[in-house]
Amino acid sequence: MKARVKWIENAAFVGESESGHALVMDGAKDGGGRNLGPRPMEVLLLGTGACSAYDVVRILRKARQKIQDCYVEIDAERAPTDPRIFTRIHMHFVVKGQAVNPAHVKRAVELSADKYCSASIMLAKSAQMTHDFEIIEN
């Protein structure tokens, strides 16, 4: 996998993926940025949530669960000093559907966390990772 990140100005950068997509990232105004996009660490957290939610949806569909929606709310803490790595990340999955089996959701979240989601498995090497879920019946 390859990517390119180019400095635009001040604290703004554009990242280009190998698949041809681009994303603007920027720093806060107090850090010299103009707040034109998410911070790089926010992008890392968003990517981790998307990676894991992708797994959960894929696994639940394979289990023939009738899901209409799935999202993950992420709460994270960073170290107070440099390098300000993530020290704690909690992922709360919300699955909406009809007659969704809690055992399937539990298993999907566990498989993502322990086997499939490269991003969360990598971050778990330095951060305390926790997960839970809720099911909302439609």
C-alpha positions, 0 to 999 in steps of 0.5 A, spaced: 500 500 500 502 506 498 500 513 500 502 520 499 501 526 503 503 533 501 504 540 505 499 545 502 500 551 507 501 552 514 499 546 518 494 543 512 496 537 508 492 533 503 493 525 503 492 521 497 491 514 497 493 509 492 486 508 490 486 515 488 482 518 493 484 525 497 483 528 504 485 534 507 487 534 514 489 541 518 491 543 525 487 547 529 488 555 529 492 555 535 497 550 532 498 554 526 492 551 522 486 554 519 481 548 521 480 546 514 479 539 515 480 533 521 486 532 525 491 527 523 489 523 529 482 524 528 483 521 521 486 515 525 481 514 529 475 515 524 479 510 520 479 505 525 472 505 527 470 504 519 475 498 519 471 495 525 464 497 523 466 494 516 467 488 519 461 488 524 456 489 518 460 484 513 460 478 519 452 480 521 450 480 513 454 473 512 450 471 519 443 473 515 442 478 520 436 483 518 440 489 520 438 496 517 444 500 520 450 500 524 455 505 527 460 506 532 461 511 537 468 512 539 471 515 545 478 515 546 484 519 550 491 521 548 497 521 553 498 528 555 505 529 553 509 527 546 508 523 543 501 524 544 499 516 543 492 514 544 492 510 551 485 508 551 479 507 546 472 505 547 468 503 541 460 502 542 457 499 536 450 500 535 446 495 530 439 497 528 435 491 525 429 486 526 430 480 530 438 481 531 441 476 535 445 479 540 450 473 540 451 474 533 453 481 534 457 480 540 461 475 536 462 480 530 465 485 535 469 480 538 472 477 531 473 484 528 477 486 535 481 480 535 482 477 528 480 482 522 480 489 524 488 491 522 487 498 525 484 496 532 489 490 533 495 495 531 492 500 536 491 495 541 498 494 542 499 501 545 492 503 547 487 499 552 481 497 547 474 496 549 468 494 546 461 494 547 454 494 543 447 495 543 441 493 539 435 497 537 429 493 534 426 497 528 
